[in-house]
Amino acid sequence: MSTQPQYETDVIATSSGALRITFLGHGSLLFTFQGKEIYIDPFSRVADYTRLPAADAILITHEHPDHLDLAAIAAIRTPATQIVLTETCAAQLPGGIILRNGDTHTLAGLHLEAVPAYNILHKRDNGQPFHPQGRGNGYILTFGDQRIYIAGDTENIPEMHQLHDITVAFLPVNLPYTMTPAMAAEAAKTFRPRVLYPYHYGNTNIAELVTLLSAEQDIEVRIRKLA
């Protein structure tokens, strides 16, 4: 009989209680807060979602199959589950709440902001960005007095300069589709999260990012199993 892997977890203190972050893998996260289970981009390759808690809410950043996995979503979705997604995702997954870049929403009692996530430099052979502007979302969730930024698939775009008061940031470092370690370091220096988790990092040398930010005493880089 197979057993569910023991996932790494961290706890972030907030003014409204503890936020428990479970690192499922790749771009997939689980936030547990005030008895509610909030999933980010559930992906069947990294977890057996039939053995994980039912979802109170699910956030989908964009339509690529390692982020919009219909089987994983079906395993944790209930009639009461709130799903937030992009307009492109809604074509495959009806019944969700569509947010566009700049929109806000109250999700499971939490303030949610959808922010831009896109490529500028990294492109396909046909010259099109891996993630075109205006198509995908990053999200900022506010838990008590702590703001958590899940960047989605993006580079260090100009809009990151407008981010503020970010306690925890998840930045993708998955070449060639998102950021290089240098890009992620530059992004972190613009809005200065207190804790930075590189995620969705594939075979990237994450040690390079740690080195690049070693002099930034107010940014703690935490490495978890999120390849």
C-alpha positions in Angstrom: 0.0 0.0 0.0 1.5 3.3 -1.0 1.6 6.2 1.4 1.2 9.9 0.8 4.6 11.7 1.0 5.4 13.8 4.0 5.3 17.3 2.7 7.4 20.1 4.1 5.4 22.7 6.0 6.1 26.1 7.5 4.0 28.3 9.8 3.7 32.0 9.4 2.4 34.0 12.4 -0.3 36.5 11.6 -2.5 38.9 13.7 -5.5 36.5 13.0 -3.8 33.2 13.8 -1.2 30.9 12.3 -0.9 30.4 8.5 0.3 26.9 7.7 2.0 26.5 4.3 2.3 23.0 2.8 4.7 22.7 -0.1 3.2 20.1 -2.4 5.7 20.6 -5.2 6.2 22.4 -8.5 3.9 25.4 -8.4 1.4 23.7 -6.0 0.8 25.0 -2.5 -1.7 24.5 0.2 -2.5 27.3 2.7 -4.4 26.3 5.9 -5.8 29.2 7.8 -8.6 29.5 10.4 -9.7 25.9 9.5 -9.9 26.7 5.7 -7.9 24.9 3.0 -6.8 27.1 0.1 -4.9 25.5 -2.8 -2.7 27.1 -5.4 -2.4 25.4 -8.8 -3.0 21.8 -7.8 -1.1 19.4 -10.0 -1.5 15.6 -10.0 2.1 14.8 -10.6 3.2 16.1 -7.2 0.4 14.8 -4.9 -2.5 12.3 -4.7 -5.2 14.9 -4.2 -7.8 12.3 -3.3 -6.0 11.9 0.0 -5.7 15.6 0.8 -8.3 17.8 2.5 -11.3 19.1 0.5 -10.7 22.6 -0.8 -12.5 25.7 0.5 -10.9 27.7 -2.3 -8.6 27.0 -5.3 -6.5 29.7 -7.1 -5.4 29.0 -10.7 -2.8 31.2 -12.1 -3.0 30.3 -15.8 -4.1 27.7 -18.3 -0.9 25.5 -18.8 -1.6 21.9 -17.8 0.8 21.9 -14.9 -1.2 24.7 -13.3 -4.7 24.0 -14.6 -5.0 20.3 -13.8 -8.7 19.3 -14.1 -8.2 15.9 -12.4 -6.5 17.4 -9.4 -9.1 20.0 -9.1 -11.9 17.5 -9.3 -10.4 15.5 -6.4 -10.6 18.4 -3.9 -13.5 20.4 -5.3 -16.9 20.3 -3.5 -20.1 22.2 -4.3 -19.0 24.8 -1.8 -15.4 25.3 -3.2 -14.7 28.8 -4.5 -12.4 28.7 -7.6 -10.6 31.8 -8.8 -9.1 31.7 -12.3 -8.3 33.6 -15.5 -10.6 34.1 -18.4 -8.6 31.7 -20.5 -8.9 29.0 -17.7 -12.6 29.5 -17.5 -13.0 28.0 -21.0 -11.9 24.7 -19.6 -13.2 25.0 -16.1 -16.6 26.6 -15.8 -18.2 27.8 -12.6 -15.2 29.8 -11.3 -14.7 33.4 -10.5 -12.8 35.2 -13.2 -10.3 37.8 -12.1 -8.2 39.9 -14.4 -5.0 41.7 -13.6 -5.9 44.5 -11.1 -9.1 42.9 -9.9 -9.8 42.3 -6.2 -12.1 39.8 -4.5 -13.0 38.4 -1.1 -12.1 34.7 -1.0 -12.9 32.5 2.0 -13.0 35.7 4.0 -9.6 36.9 2.8 -8.7 39.9 0.7 -7.4 38.7 -2.7 -5.6 40.8 -5.4 -4.9 39.5 -9.0 -1.7 41.0 -10.3 0.2 40.7 -13.7 2.3 37.7 -14.5 4.0 37.5 -17.9 7.3 37.1 -19.9 9.2 39.9 -21.6 12.5 38.2 -22.6 11.8 34.4 -22.6 9.9 33.4 -25.8 9.0 30.4 -27.9 10.6 29.7 -31.2 7.8 31.6 -33.0 8.7 34.7 -31.1 5.7 34.6 -28.8 6.3 34.9 -25.0 5.8 31.7 -23.0 3.3 33.7 -20.9 1.8 36.6 -22.8 0.9 39.9 -20.9 -2.6 40.1 -19.6 -3.3 36.4 -19.8 -2.1 35.0 -16.5 -2.4 36.1 -12.9 -0.2 36.3 -9.8 -2.1 36.6 -6.6 -1.7 38.5 -3.3 -3.6 37.0 -0.3 -3.9 38.8 3.0 -3.9 36.7 6.1 -4.5 38.9 9.1 -1.7 41.5 8.9 0.5 39.4 6.5 0.5 39.7 2.7 1.5 36.6 0.7 2.5 37.0 -2.9 2.2 34.0 -5.3 3.8 35.3 -8.5 2.6 32.6 -11.0 4.6 32.1 -14.1 6.3 35.4 -14.7 9.6 37.3 -15.1 10.7 40.3 -13.0 8.2 42.6 -14.7 8.0 46.3 -14.0 4.7 45.9 -12.1 6.7 44.3 -9.3 8.0 47.7 -8.4 4.5 48.6 -7.2 4.3 45.7 -4.8 4.5 46.7 -1.1 4.3 45.2 2.4 4.9 41.6 1.2 5.7 39.3 4.0 6.2 36.1 2.0 6.8 35.8 -1.8 6.8 32.8 -4.1 8.9 33.5 -7.2 9.2 31.0 -10.1 12.7 30.2 -11.2 12.0 27.6 -14.0 14.1 28.0 -17.0 13.5 28.8 -19.8 9.9 29.7 -19.0 10.1 32.1 -16.1 13.0 33.8 -14.3 16.7 33.2 -14.1 18.2 33.3 -10.5 19.5 36.8 -11.3 16.0 37.9 -12.4 14.5 36.5 -9.2 17.1 38.2 -7.1 16.4 41.5 -8.8 12.7 41.1 -8.3 13.2 40.4 -4.6 15.3 43.5 -4.3 12.5 45.7 -5.7 9.8 44.9 -3.2 11.8 43.2 -0.5 9.7 40.4 1.0 10.7 39.3 4.4 10.7 35.6 3.3 11.4 34.5 -0.3 10.6 31.0 -1.5 11.8 30.1 -5.0 9.2 27.8 -6.4 8.5 25.9 -9.6 12.2 25.8 -10.1 12.8 22.6 -12.2 16.5 21.9 -12.6 17.6 25.5 -11.9 20.6 25.9 -9.7 18.8 27.5 -6.7 22.0 27.9 -4.8 22.8 30.8 -7.2 19.8 32.7 -6.0 20.8 32.2 -2.4 24.3 33.6 -3.2 22.9 36.6 -5.1 20.8 37.6 -2.1 23.3 36.7 0.7 24.0 40.3 1.4 20.3 41.3 1.8 20.0 40.8 5.5 16.3 41.6 5.5 15.3 39.0 2.9 15.4 35.4 4.1 15.6 32.9 1.3 14.0 29.5 2.2 14.5 26.5 0.0 11.8 23.9 0.0 11.0 20.9 -2.3 9.2 22.8 -5.1 11.0 21.5 -8.2 
